[in-house]
Amino acid sequence: MKRRDLIRLYLARQAASPGRYWLEQGLQFALGGMPTLAGIALRAVFYRLILRMDGAAAIEKNVRLRFASHIRLGAGSYLDEGVYLHATPGGIEIGPGTLVMHGAVLHVYNFRGLPRAGIRIGRDGLIGEYTVIRGQGGVTIGDRVYTS
């Protein structure tokens, strides 16, 4: 494989388009590591350019987002430090008031082209520390469900 083809393949696995890749990565570079409430506030404002938020959501520093255009956060949802969301076209939806704790991985890399790929999490739930959820075949978690 030529170097140019490898770069295209890499970009295709990170974002919906090369332009989206640069936008998403640029914002995460500029704001992703910023600590304290100032960082949370700035991410709450500017991350709306790359993902969907229904109301205010809190995103801590060092949260990794891939295919951010396919991520939807409900009002009052929370992403703790070290969370990794990889939401290829099937997407990830996190319901209102749901907390995703430190080190959790929600991963929808649908390399097999399955029709119902995606992760849907209801309201007021908790995804515990270091939980891994793979959504290739489609995962739905109801309201007020706690995982560990």
Secondary structure, DSSP 8 states (H G I E B T S, - for coil): --HHHHHHHHHHTTSSSHHHHHHHHHHHHHHTT--HHHHHHHHHHHGGGTSEESS--EE-TT-EEESGGGEEE-TT-EE-TT-EEEE-TT-EEE-TT-EE-TT-EEEE--TT--TT--EEE-TT-EE-TT-EEE-TT-EEE-TT-EE-
